[in-house]
Amino acid sequence: MTVDQTLVDKLNRQVGEALHDRDVADETAGDRTLSAEDRRQYARHLIREAIATENKDRLAAAGTVLDAEEEVAIERAIFNRLFGLGRLQDYIDDPQYSDIKVNGFDQVWLTRRDGTKIRGAPVAGSDQELIEIIQTQARRGMSEKRWDYSTPVLDLQLPSGDRLNALAWVTSRPSISIRRHNFDIHSLKQLVGTTVSESLNAFCRAAVQARFNILVSGGTGAGKTTFLRCLINEIDPDERLITVEDSLELSLHRFGDAHPDLIEAEARQPNMEGVGAVPMHELVRNSLRMDPDRVIVGEIRGVEVLPMMLAMSQGNDGSLSTIHADSSHAVFSRLQMYMAMTPERFGVESTNLMVANAIDFIIHLTLLPDHERVVTSVREVTAADGPLVLSNEIYAPDPTARALPAFPLQQDTLVRLERAGFDRSWLTHHRGGWAQ
């Protein structure tokens, strides 16, 4: 329903001032400040009191009081203004949307999970109000982030676990992009019949449990992060995991005791004085000193490629990561480009040697025209030969782009998979299809 934004602004100011007064009073008295959850509950109490007072004032003036539906909508709007992203929060809380794009406060585009795109209502009263809402959210994160004229790019994880990217001061209007994650999908078996076949499910589970090093590749929106999360959730709970991300997206802590020994590290931008930055490659290097069983890098897209490759080739078997590429074979040229960007400026041949020693499998995902996300290719890295990385495409795309068994695995690889419970008959034409 449409909410009276003028009334929301008025009551939001009242509640915000009351919250501030409580914080000041606690600090002055030396009392323990409210916990985050207690503060939210206290805010709800204040909101309901403010709405009740508003209705009393309307009755006294012989006006029309708010009905129950209006009260609920106004309470939600004020709460979202105080603790969320204002009107934008309603779209974030709606599970039907997979992507939210804002090109200025009144230019809102929503993509449903079935791929359809619709126009949304304004999410703020002005571009400046939208900027202030996003800035406030950035300050609330695990590591406080800046978003201003000197730092016009913002990338952060929302409390919902979704990823927000924002750009302003270098664009005509503030631009917000929110990628929604479906945390209900968190295991490989949930992907059977859509993203993977039964054969691929069995292969991927065994590859993770046999501690092969795996790169998940794909284009934008192909489902790399979701697939990586599903792979990680096949890891034994006894293993010590360290995840390194530019912006927290994997959110493995959401899955209870699946990974009790877990460290989630997030890169950090410099502060106002230009110091304090902690880039991903430093986090990856440091994670290797923390005795992990596996190091997981959310996405390789720069110089963090080198410490990740070293981790994969120097004893941290079973490491996983994602990389942007148009095909499983294109991953090799992408890695060569990133290795050339490092301070050491590795050449093609030395890069290929490192790739052959570090990476065992590349699993490629594609977003199909009907908006289905499927594994189209699995490539086994076998060796390096000068300017070439040698590999076998053990699963290759059929005419519908879905991966079917193609080239045989190396014998020692197959034996290692079988020790992890894999049945080699899954690689036959009879069992390797998508319909069983």
C-alpha positions as CSV (number, residue, x, y, z in Angstrom):
1,M,0.0,0.0,0.0
2,T,1.0,3.6,-0.5
3,V,2.5,5.2,2.7
4,D,2.3,8.8,3.6
5,Q,6.0,9.7,3.4
6,T,5.4,13.1,5.1
7,L,4.0,11.3,8.1
8,V,6.8,8.8,8.0
9,D,9.4,11.7,7.9
10,K,7.7,13.3,10.9
11,L,7.5,10.2,13.1
12,N,11.0,9.1,12.0
13,R,12.4,12.3,13.4
14,Q,10.6,11.9,16.7
15,V,11.7,8.3,17.1
16,G,15.3,9.1,16.0
17,E,15.6,11.9,18.5
18,A,14.2,9.6,21.3
19,L,16.7,6.9,20.5
20,H,19.5,9.5,20.5
21,D,18.4,10.8,23.9
22,R,18.4,7.3,25.3
23,D,21.9,6.7,24.0
24,V,23.2,10.0,25.5
25,A,21.5,9.3,28.8
26,D,23.0,5.9,29.1
27,E,26.5,7.3,28.2
28,T,26.1,10.1,30.7
29,A,25.0,7.8,33.5
30,G,27.7,5.3,32.7
31,D,25.1,2.6,32.0
32,R,25.7,-0.2,29.7
33,T,24.5,0.7,26.2
34,L,21.7,-1.3,24.6
35,S,22.7,-4.3,22.5
36,A,21.9,-4.1,18.8
37,E,18.9,-6.4,19.2
38,D,17.6,-4.6,22.3
39,R,18.0,-1.2,20.5
40,R,15.9,-2.5,17.7
41,Q,13.2,-3.7,20.1
42,Y,13.3,-0.4,21.9
43,A,12.9,1.4,18.6
44,R,9.8,-0.7,17.8
45,H,8.4,0.4,21.1
46,L,9.0,4.0,20.4
47,I,7.5,3.7,16.9
48,R,4.3,2.2,18.3
49,E,4.2,5.0,20.9
50,A,4.6,7.6,18.2
51,I,1.8,6.1,16.1
52,A,-0.5,5.9,19.1
53,T,0.2,9.6,19.9
54,E,-0.5,10.5,16.3
55,N,-3.9,8.8,16.5
56,K,-4.7,10.6,19.8
57,D,-3.8,13.9,18.2
58,R,-6.0,13.1,15.2
59,L,-9.0,12.2,17.4
60,A,-8.6,15.4,19.4
61,A,-8.7,17.3,16.2
62,A,-11.7,15.3,15.0
63,G,-9.6,13.9,12.2
64,T,-9.4,10.4,10.7
65,V,-7.2,8.0,12.6
66,L,-4.9,5.5,11.0
67,D,-6.4,2.0,10.4
68,A,-4.5,-1.2,11.4
69,E,-3.1,-1.7,7.9
70,E,-1.7,1.9,7.7
71,E,-0.2,1.5,11.2
72,V,1.7,-1.7,10.2
73,A,2.9,0.0,6.9
74,I,4.1,3.1,8.7
75,E,5.8,1.1,11.5
76,R,7.7,-0.9,8.9
77,A,8.6,2.2,6.9
78,I,10.0,4.0,10.0
79,F,11.9,0.9,11.2
80,N,13.4,0.4,7.7
81,R,14.5,4.1,7.7
82,L,16.2,3.7,11.0
83,F,17.8,0.3,10.6
84,G,17.6,-0.6,6.9
85,L,17.6,1.1,3.5
86,G,14.3,2.9,3.8
87,R,11.9,2.3,1.0
88,L,14.5,0.2,-0.8
89,Q,14.3,-2.3,2.1
90,D,10.8,-3.4,1.0
91,Y,12.3,-4.7,-2.3
92,I,15.2,-6.4,-0.5
93,D,12.8,-8.2,1.8
94,D,10.7,-9.4,-1.1
95,P,11.9,-12.9,-2.2
96,Q,10.5,-12.6,-5.7
97,Y,13.3,-10.3,-6.8
98,S,16.7,-11.4,-7.8
99,D,18.2,-8.0,-8.8
100,I,17.4,-4.5,-7.9
101,K,18.8,-1.6,-9.9
102,V,18.5,2.1,-9.0
103,N,19.6,4.8,-11.5
104,G,18.6,7.7,-9.3
105,F,15.9,7.7,-6.5
106,D,13.0,7.5,-8.9
107,Q,14.5,5.2,-11.6
108,V,14.1,1.8,-10.2
109,W,14.2,-1.5,-12.1
110,L,13.4,-4.9,-10.6
111,T,14.3,-8.3,-12.0
112,R,12.1,-11.2,-10.9
113,R,13.6,-14.7,-10.3
114,D,11.9,-15.8,-13.6
115,G,13.9,-13.2,-15.5
116,T,11.1,-10.7,-16.1
117,K,11.9,-7.0,-15.6
118,I,9.5,-4.4,-14.2
119,R,9.6,-0.8,-13.1
120,G,9.6,-0.1,-9.3
121,A,8.4,2.9,-7.2
122,P,10.8,5.6,-6.1
123,V,13.0,4.5,-3.2
124,A,13.7,7.9,-1.7
125,G,12.5,11.5,-1.8
126,S,15.6,12.7,-3.7
127,D,19.0,11.6,-4.9
128,Q,20.6,13.2,-1.8
129,E,18.3,11.3,0.5
130,L,19.2,8.1,-1.3
131,I,22.9,8.8,-0.9
132,E,22.5,9.5,2.8
133,I,20.6,6.2,3.3
134,I,23.4,4.2,1.6
135,Q,26.1,6.1,3.5
136,T,24.5,5.2,6.8
137,Q,24.3,1.5,5.8
138,A,27.9,1.5,4.8
139,R,28.9,2.7,8.3
140,R,27.0,-0.1,9.9
141,G,29.0,-2.9,8.2
142,M,31.5,-5.4,9.8
143,S,34.3,-3.0,8.5
144,E,33.0,0.5,8.2
145,K,33.2,1.7,4.6
146,R,33.3,5.1,3.0
147,W,31.1,6.3,0.2
148,D,31.8,10.0,-0.7
149,Y,33.3,12.2,-3.3
150,S,36.8,10.9,-2.7
151,T,35.6,7.2,-2.6
152,P,32.8,7.0,-5.2
153,V,32.6,3.2,-5.4
154,L,31.0,1.2,-2.7
155,D,30.8,-2.6,-2.4
156,L,29.4,-4.2,0.7
157,Q,27.3,-7.0,2.1
158,L,23.9,-6.1,3.5
159,P,22.5,-7.6,6.7
160,S,20.4,-9.8,4.5
161,G,23.6,-11.3,3.0
162,D,22.9,-9.7,-0.3
163,R,25.6,-7.7,-2.2
164,L,25.2,-4.0,-2.8
165,N,27.3,-2.0,-5.3
166,A,27.0,1.8,-5.5
167,L,28.5,4.5,-7.7
168,A,28.1,8.2,-7.4
169,W,29.9,11.5,-8.0
170,V,31.3,10.0,-11.2
171,T,27.9,9.4,-12.7
172,S,25.1,11.8,-13.5
173,R,23.0,10.3,-10.7
174,P,23.7,7.8,-7.8
175,S,23.5,4.3,-9.2
176,I,22.8,1.3,-6.9
177,S,22.9,-2.4,-7.8
178,I,21.8,-5.1,-5.4
179,R,22.4,-8.8,-6.3
180,R,20.0,-11.0,-4.2
181,H,21.3,-14.3,-3.0
182,N,19.0,-17.3,-2.5
183,F,20.4,-18.8,0.7
184,D,17.7,-21.5,0.6
185,I,19.9,-23.1,-2.1
186,H,23.0,-24.3,-0.4
187,S,23.6,-27.9,-1.4
188,L,24.5,-29.7,-4.6
189,K,21.5,-32.0,-4.4
190,Q,19.2,-29.0,-4.5
191,L,20.7,-28.2,-8.0
192,V,20.1,-31.6,-9.5
193,G,17.9,-31.4,-12.6
194,T,18.5,-27.7,-13.0
195,T,22.1,-26.7,-12.6
196,V,23.7,-30.2,-12.5
197,S,22.8,-33.7,-13.6
198,E,22.9,-36.7,-11.2
199,S,26.3,-37.5,-12.8
200,L,27.7,-34.0,-12.2
201,N,26.3,-34.0,-8.7
202,A,28.2,-37.2,-7.9
203,F,31.4,-35.9,-9.6
204,C,31.4,-32.6,-7.8
205,R,30.8,-34.1,-4.4
206,A,33.6,-36.5,-4.9
207,A,36.0,-33.8,-6.3
208,V,35.4,-31.7,-3.2
209,Q,35.8,-34.6,-0.7
210,A,38.9,-35.8,-2.5
211,R,40.4,-32.4,-2.0
212,F,40.9,-31.4,-5.6
213,N,41.6,-27.7,-6.3
214,I,38.6,-26.3,-8.2
215,L,37.9,-23.0,-10.0
216,V,34.3,-22.2,-10.8
217,S,34.0,-20.0,-13.9
218,G,31.2,-18.3,-15.6
219,G,29.8,-14.9,-16.8
220,T,27.9,-12.3,-14.8
221,G,24.8,-13.8,-13.2
222,A,25.7,-17.4,-14.1
223,G,25.4,-18.5,-10.4
224,K,29.1,-18.8,-9.5
225,T,28.8,-17.7,-5.9
226,T,25.7,-20.0,-5.3
227,F,27.5,-22.9,-6.8
228,L,30.7,-22.3,-4.9
229,R,28.6,-22.1,-1.7
230,C,27.1,-25.5,-2.6
231,L,30.5,-27.0,-3.2
232,I,31.8,-25.7,0.2
233,N,28.9,-27.2,2.0
234,E,30.2,-30.6,0.9
235,I,33.3,-30.1,3.0
236,D,33.6,-32.1,6.2
237,P,32.6,-30.0,9.3
238,D,35.9,-30.9,11.0
239,E,37.9,-28.9,8.5
240,R,39.2,-25.4,9.2
241,L,38.1,-23.0,6.5
242,I,39.2,-19.5,5.7
243,T,37.2,-17.5,3.2
244,V,38.6,-14.3,1.6
245,E,36.3,-11.9,-0.2
246,D,36.2,-8.4,-1.6
247,S,32.7,-8.1,-0.2
248,L,31.2,-10.9,2.0
249,E,28.8,-12.9,-0.1
250,L,29.3,-16.6,0.7
251,S,27.8,-16.2,4.3
252,L,28.8,-19.6,5.4
253,H,28.0,-18.7,9.0
254,R,24.3,-18.9,8.1
255,F,24.5,-22.7,7.9
256,G,24.9,-23.4,11.6
257,D,27.3,-26.2,12.5
258,A,28.1,-27.1,8.8
259,H,31.4,-25.2,9.3
260,P,32.1,-24.5,13.0
261,D,35.8,-23.8,12.5
262,L,35.4,-20.8,10.1
263,I,37.1,-17.5,9.5
264,E,35.4,-15.0,7.1
265,A,37.8,-12.2,6.0
266,E,36.8,-9.2,4.0
267,A,39.0,-6.7,2.2
268,R,39.1,-3.2,3.5
269,Q,39.4,0.2,1.8
270,P,41.7,2.9,3.2
271,N,40.4,5.3,5.7
272,M,40.0,9.1,5.4
273,E,43.8,9.5,5.8
274,G,44.4,7.0,3.0
275,V,45.8,4.3,5.4
276,G,44.4,1.1,6.8
277,A,43.7,-0.6,3.5
278,V,43.8,-4.4,3.6
279,P,43.6,-5.8,0.0
280,M,42.5,-9.3,-0.9
281,H,46.0,-10.5,-1.8
282,E,47.3,-9.6,1.7
283,L,44.4,-11.4,3.3
284,V,45.1,-14.5,1.2
285,R,48.8,-14.5,2.1
286,N,47.9,-14.0,5.8
287,S,45.3,-16.8,5.8
288,L,48.1,-19.2,4.9
289,R,49.7,-18.5,8.2
290,M,46.5,-19.4,10.1
291,D,46.8,-23.2,9.6
292,P,43.7,-23.6,7.3
293,D,42.7,-26.9,5.9
294,R,41.3,-25.0,2.9
295,V,41.5,-21.4,1.6
296,I,38.5,-20.2,-0.3
297,V,38.7,-17.0,-2.4
298,G,35.3,-15.7,-3.3
299,E,36.5,-14.4,-6.7
300,I,39.9,-14.1,-8.4
301,R,40.0,-10.9,-10.3
302,G,43.4,-9.4,-9.8
303,V,46.8,-9.8,-8.0
304,E,45.3,-12.1,-5.4
305,V,45.7,-14.8,-8.1
306,L,49.3,-15.3,-7.1
307,P,48.9,-16.1,-3.4
308,M,45.9,-18.3,-4.3
309,M,47.9,-20.3,-6.8
310,L,50.7,-20.7,-4.3
311,A,48.2,-21.9,-1.7
312,M,46.8,-24.4,-4.2
313,S,50.2,-25.7,-5.2
314,Q,52.0,-25.8,-1.8
315,G,49.9,-28.1,0.3
316,N,46.5,-26.5,0.7
317,D,44.7,-29.1,-1.4
318,G,41.0,-28.7,-1.8
319,S,41.0,-24.9,-2.2
320,L,38.2,-23.3,-4.2
321,S,37.5,-20.1,-5.9
322,T,35.5,-18.4,-8.7
323,I,36.7,-16.5,-11.8
324,H,34.9,-14.6,-14.5
325,A,35.3,-16.2,-17.9
326,D,33.2,-16.9,-21.1
327,S,34.2,-20.6,-21.2
328,S,36.2,-23.2,-19.2
329,H,39.0,-22.9,-21.8
330,A,39.0,-19.1,-21.6
331,V,40.0,-19.4,-17.9
332,F,43.6,-20.0,-18.9
333,S,43.9,-16.6,-20.8
334,R,42.2,-14.9,-17.9
335,L,44.7,-16.3,-15.4
336,Q,47.6,-15.3,-17.7
337,M,46.3,-11.8,-17.7
338,Y,46.0,-11.6,-13.9
339,M,49.4,-13.1,-13.4
340,A,50.9,-10.4,-15.7
341,M,49.3,-7.8,-13.4
342,T,51.2,-8.9,-10.4
343,P,54.4,-7.1,-9.3
344,E,56.4,-10.1,-10.6
345,R,54.7,-9.8,-14.0
346,F,54.7,-13.5,-14.8
347,G,55.0,-14.5,-18.4
348,V,52.7,-17.0,-20.2
349,E,54.9,-20.0,-19.8
350,S,55.7,-19.6,-16.1
351,T,52.0,-18.9,-15.5
352,N,51.0,-22.0,-17.3
353,L,53.4,-24.1,-15.2
354,M,51.8,-22.7,-12.1
355,V,48.3,-23.2,-13.3
356,A,49.1,-26.9,-14.2
357,N,50.5,-27.4,-10.7
358,A,47.8,-25.6,-8.8
359,I,44.4,-26.2,-10.5
360,D,42.8,-29.6,-10.9
361,F,39.3,-28.8,-12.3
362,I,37.5,-25.9,-13.9
363,I,33.7,-26.1,-13.6
364,H,32.0,-23.7,-15.9
365,L,28.4,-22.3,-15.5
366,T,26.3,-20.5,-18.1
367,L,23.1,-18.4,-17.8
368,L,20.8,-19.7,-20.6
369,P,18.4,-17.5,-22.5
370,D,15.5,-19.0,-20.5
371,H,17.4,-17.8,-17.3
372,E,18.3,-21.3,-16.2
373,R,21.8,-21.6,-14.8
374,V,23.6,-24.8,-15.8
375,V,27.0,-26.4,-15.7
376,T,28.1,-26.6,-19.3
377,S,31.6,-27.8,-19.0
378,V,34.1,-29.5,-16.6
379,R,37.8,-29.4,-17.6
380,E,40.6,-31.4,-16.0
381,V,43.9,-29.6,-16.1
382,T,46.6,-32.1,-16.9
383,A,49.9,-30.3,-17.7
384,A,51.6,-27.3,-19.3
385,D,53.5,-27.2,-22.6
386,G,55.1,-23.9,-23.2
387,P,52.5,-21.4,-24.3
388,L,49.7,-24.0,-23.7
389,V,47.9,-25.4,-20.7
390,L,46.9,-29.0,-21.5
391,S,43.4,-30.1,-20.4
392,N,40.7,-32.6,-21.0
393,E,37.1,-31.5,-21.2
394,I,35.6,-34.4,-19.3
395,Y,32.1,-32.9,-19.4
396,A,31.2,-31.0,-22.6
397,P,28.1,-29.1,-23.6
398,D,25.3,-30.9,-25.5
399,P,23.1,-29.0,-28.0
400,T,21.1,-27.6,-25.1
401,A,24.4,-26.4,-23.5
402,R,24.1,-28.9,-20.6
403,A,27.3,-30.8,-19.7
404,L,27.5,-34.5,-20.6
405,P,30.4,-36.9,-20.1
406,A,32.9,-36.5,-22.9
407,F,36.7,-37.1,-22.5
408,P,37.9,-39.8,-20.0
409,L,39.7,-38.7,-16.8
410,Q,43.3,-39.5,-16.1
411,Q,43.6,-42.8,-14.4
412,D,45.2,-41.5,-11.2
413,T,42.5,-38.8,-11.0
414,L,39.8,-41.4,-11.4
415,V,41.3,-43.6,-8.7
416,R,41.4,-40.6,-6.3
417,L,37.7,-39.8,-7.0
418,E,36.8,-43.4,-6.4
419,R,38.4,-43.3,-3.0
420,A,36.1,-40.5,-2.2
421,G,33.1,-42.6,-3.2
422,F,32.7,-41.8,-6.9
423,D,31.2,-44.5,-9.2
424,R,33.0,-44.4,-12.6
425,S,29.8,-45.5,-14.3
426,W,28.5,-41.9,-13.8
427,L,30.9,-41.1,-16.7
428,T,29.2,-43.4,-19.1
429,H,26.7,-42.2,-21.7
430,H,23.9,-44.3,-20.1
431,R,24.2,-42.7,-16.6
432,G,25.7,-39.3,-17.5
433,G,22.6,-37.7,-19.0
434,W,20.2,-35.3,-17.3
435,A,17.1,-37.5,-17.3
436,Q,17.4,-40.7,-15.3
